[in-house]
Amino acid sequence: MALILELAVQGAQMMLVLLLAPLLTGFVRKVKARLLRRQGPSLIQPYRDLLRLMRKEVVLADNASWLFRVTPYLIFAATWVAAALIPTFATGLTFSWTADLIAIVALLGSARFCLALAGMDVGTSFGGIGSSREVMIASLAEPAMLLIVFSLALVAGATQLSTVAAFMGSPQVGLRVSLGMSLIALVMVAVAENARIPVDNPSTHLELTMVHEAMVLEYSGRHLAMIEFAAFLKLLLYVSLISCVFLPWGLAGVGAGPKSLALGAVAYLGKLALCGILLALFETAIAKMRVFRVPDFLGAALMLALLGTLLLFVSRSL
């Protein structure tokens, strides 16, 4: 009976991230619209967009290979697994032993690699440009992510997220300069990985500046729905990761009862709302940068993560 309950809680977390991912994107769009004094789309508009795309017929290029057809499902599966591994409202779940930061980075890197290959598969110029820009961003974002992981591992003594969250929520942490640098670097990487302002504008399709949209221009129907759903999940993943590591309050512990799990779910929803509002404020207050300045932006994130790691090597108390 205990095993069935644990599996039910684990399944609830997997379904929770699946259901909340489009809602988070809709919430960010709504807040941005209200900040600009516009009505904006409905909160459930992303769900409607996904249903509309699922009903449409798939149009494929004549020279599209099997990789082009399989990639949307691979990207969706890898992103969903990575997002479901991160503790949202409880730690110590059945599959928590697989929630390793390095495994999550590897899953995201695999999804990015498949998308870049699919962008070049058809042979269009926009697909090649988008893939080259995506690889350029990845060449700086992935080392920064790994350095952030190393910093957290040096502080918490593990890369397993349940262990990291439990340590970060304890009074042993205190105020550390290295963790502050890691947080800023993680936010910068999250902005770049999700193609948000100032790196990219998700609400426009400008051929000369777009990165993610250039790789998916040839997709349609259910294939495009899977890619869009994976993008929603990726945004939720980074928000959940920041909440789990740097805002671990409210997480239910191992063997928690229904009341603690419910409180953890409410706390998780509050964190999502807070991060969504902050993201909307940030995107409203800043302008999009040129594509050629993106390496400088991510280079700053890489240097912050590197300095945080070096500080921990010099002194574990910083």
C-alpha positions, 0 to 999 in steps of 0.5 A: 500500500505504501508503494502504491501511494509513493507511485501515485505521488510520483505520478501526480508530480509528473502530471502536474508539470505537464498540466502547469507548463502551458499555464505558466507561459500563458500567465507570463504573457498575461502579466506582460500584456497587463504591464503594457496596458493591454488586455492580452490573451487568455491564461488558457490560450496555450492549451487552445494553441496546442489543441489547434495544432494537434487537429491540423494535418502534418505537412512534410518536405519531400526531402525530410528524413526519419530524423525530422519526423522523430525529433519532436517526440524525442524533444518532448520526451526528454524535456518532460522527463527532465522537468518531472525529475525536479522536485516540485512540491515534495522531495524523496519521491520514488524516482528521486534518486534519478533527479541528478543535476548532471542527468538533467543537463544531459537530457536538455543537451540531447534535446538541443542536439536533436533539434539542431540536427532537425533544423538542418535536415530539410536544408533550408537557409533559416534552419541552418542559421537557427541551428548554428545560433543554437549551437553557439548559445549551447557552447556557452550555456552548457559549460555555465550550467556545469559550473553551476552544478559543480558549485552546488555540489561543492556546497551541498556535497551532492548533485542529487536534487533532493539532497541539495534542496534539503541542504539549501533549506537548512540553516547550515547554508547562510549567506554565500557569495558563490551561491549568489553568483550561481543564482545570477548565472542560472537565471541568465542561462535560463533566459538564453535557453528559453529564448526570452528577452533580451536573447530572443523575442518569443512573440515575434518571427523576425528572420534575421534575429530568431533562434528557436523559431528558425529551426522549427519553421518547417514543422506543422501539425502535431509535430509543431505541437510537440515542440511547442509543448516541449518549450513550455516544459523547458520554461517550467523546468528552469523555474522549478530548478531555481525554486527547488535549489534557491527557494526550497521552502515549503517542500514536503519531506520524505514520507510526508502526509497529505496535508504536507503534500498539499501545502507543498503544492500550494507553495510550488504554485506560489513560487511559479506565480512569483517567478512568472511575474518577475520574468514578465517585469524583466522582459518588459523593462529591457530591450532585446539585444543584437544576436552578436551580443548574445555571446557577451551575455552568456560569457558573463554568466560563464564567468560568474559561474566560474568565479563562484566555483573558484571561491568555493575552492579558495574558501568553503565559507564564501 
